[in-house]
Amino acid sequence: MRHQSLVISHKSLVNCSPSFRGWGLGLFFLLLSISSSAQKVSAIVSRDKIRMGEQLELKLKVEPTSNEQLTIDTWFNVPDTFQHFQVAVRKPIDTSSIAATKTYTQIITITSFDTGKFTLPAFNVVIGGKFFQTREIPITVVAVDVRMRKDYNDIKDIIEPEPEQDYTTWIAIAVVVVLVIALFFIIRWLMGRRKGNLTMPSPPLTIEEAIKKLDALVPVYQDKEYQLFFIQLIAICKGYSDNQLHITTYSKTTVEYVSVIRQKITDQALLQQYIQLLHWADSVKFAKSIPTPEECQQSLADAKTLLTNLHSSQNKPTTNGI
């Protein structure tokens, strides 16, 4: 009915005066553009050009186009490492209410240590059972210019030393300022503990649950999402091994992670199998290698064997009296 009313209004403008017809046609196309440009999802960056190692903010937003409530089934999946970019800070999802409807926003700070012209991929979100996708965003990463140096050996006049000053007052002011800032952050930290986290930590995986999660990755590599496949594969392996070895290595790099598990895994064959799987996954995640489906299937089998052997080595039955 809405499109029919627009067509009727357009036909009625033909019989009007030229000046009124011009205004009417302009209004008609303005209403048509507004009705067709409404979006539910968006991805915005704070800057599209950075130096290597600098950070930019990626803002993901889901907003309503009517008074109906939004039902978000699956939020945007932004991996810790993807296509020359790394996540530095991941803020929780923020909600704001306007006219009894909620708008969801998340800000993710990312950086890159590679130079070149890259593209932030389209991110997917499922709302009310429907699939939506953001636009791709080009990002340019340039090298740091280290040539801006100045000479500092020029001869200067001798300057007479100034008399010593009493800095007691300034020191007292600085101490007061530091105490006020420390008190502010302590109060903020205490308030944050009351609110709690947005998501509750998940319980440790059993070996059966870990194997089941690995089996669920088969459709991922079958769809040729190789980087996502290896990211999730290593996340499952780390999640289970960290629980079995009683360590926390979520934020560590692969080199740091290997250094930790060398001290925890005494079975050298098992350790080398784990290290080889980690390096192979890094090679795929950073686009240095493109695996075949058969290699993905073999990596999945290696991961299952690894977790099974790790479970057996960490849960050996003990004999009383020994």
Residue, then its C-alpha position, 0 to 999 in steps of 0.5 A: m500500500r505504501h508503494q502504491s500511494l507513492v506511485i499515485s502521488h507521482k502521477s498526480l504531480v504530472n498535471c500540476s504547475p511546473s514550479f509545484r511539480g519540481w518541488g513535488l518530484g524532489l519531495f517524492f524522491l527524498l521520501l523514496s530514498i529515506s524509505s530505502s536507506a534504513q539499515k539495522v546493522s552498521a560498522i564504523v571505524s574511527r579512522d581509515k589510515i593508521r601507522m603500524g602499531e597504532q590503534l583504531e576503533l571499530k564500532l558495531k551497531v544494531e539499531p531498530t528501524s521500527n518500534e518492534q523489539l530486536t531479538i539478537d540470536t548471534w552477535f558479531n563474531v570478531p576473532d582476536t586475529f583476522q586478516h592482518f589485524q589484531v584485537a587490542v581491547r574488546k569492550p562489552i556490548d552496550t545498550s541504549s533505549i529509545a522509544a521503548t526499543k533497544t539499540y546495541t553497540q560494541i566498540i572494539t579497538i584493533t591494530s595492525f603490525d603489517t603495512g599495506k592496504f587491507t580490508l576489514p571483512a564484513f561481519n555477520v549478525v543474526i537478528g530474529g532468525k534473519f542474517f545481516q551483514t556489515r559492509e567491508i571497510p578499506i584500511t591503510v597501514v603505513a610504516v613509521d617514519v623514523r627519519m625525522r631526527k634533528d641535530y642537537n650538538d650546536i653550541k649554546d651560550i653559558i647560562e647562569p644557574e638559577p637559585e634553588q626553589d622550594y618545591t615543598t608546596w608542589i610536592a604536596i599538591a602532586v601527592v594530593v592529586v595522586l591520592v584523589i586519582a587513586l581513590f577515583f579508580i578504587i571506587r570505580w573498581l568497586m562499583g564494577r565488581r557490583k555490576g558484574n561481568l556481561t557474560m558469566p565464565s563457562p565451566p571447564l570442558t570435559i574431554e567428551e565435550a571438547i571432542k564434540k566441539l571439535d567435531a562441530l568444526v567440520p562444516v567450517y573447513q568444508d565451507k573453506e573458512y580455513q582461518l576461522f577453522f584453525i582459530q576455533l580449533i586452537a581455542i578449544c585445545k587451549g581451553y581444555s589444556d589450560n584447565q588440565l594443566h591449571i594455567t591461564t594463557y588466554s592473552k599469551t602469544t604462541v611463543e609465550y604459550v609454548s614456553v609455558i606448556r614446556q614446563k607443564i607437559t613432561d611427555q616429549a612426544l605429546l609436547q612436540q605434537y602440540i607445538q607442531l599443531l600450534h605453529w601450523a595453525d599460526s601459519v594458516k591464520f596469518a595467511k602464510s599457508i593455505p591448507t587443503p580440506e584433507e589437511c584440515q581433516q588431519s589437523l582435526a584428528d591430530a587435535k582429538t588425539l592430542l586432547t585424548n593423550l593429554h587427558s590420559s596423562q593428566n588423569k592417571p590412576t594412583t595406587n595407595g601406598i606408593 
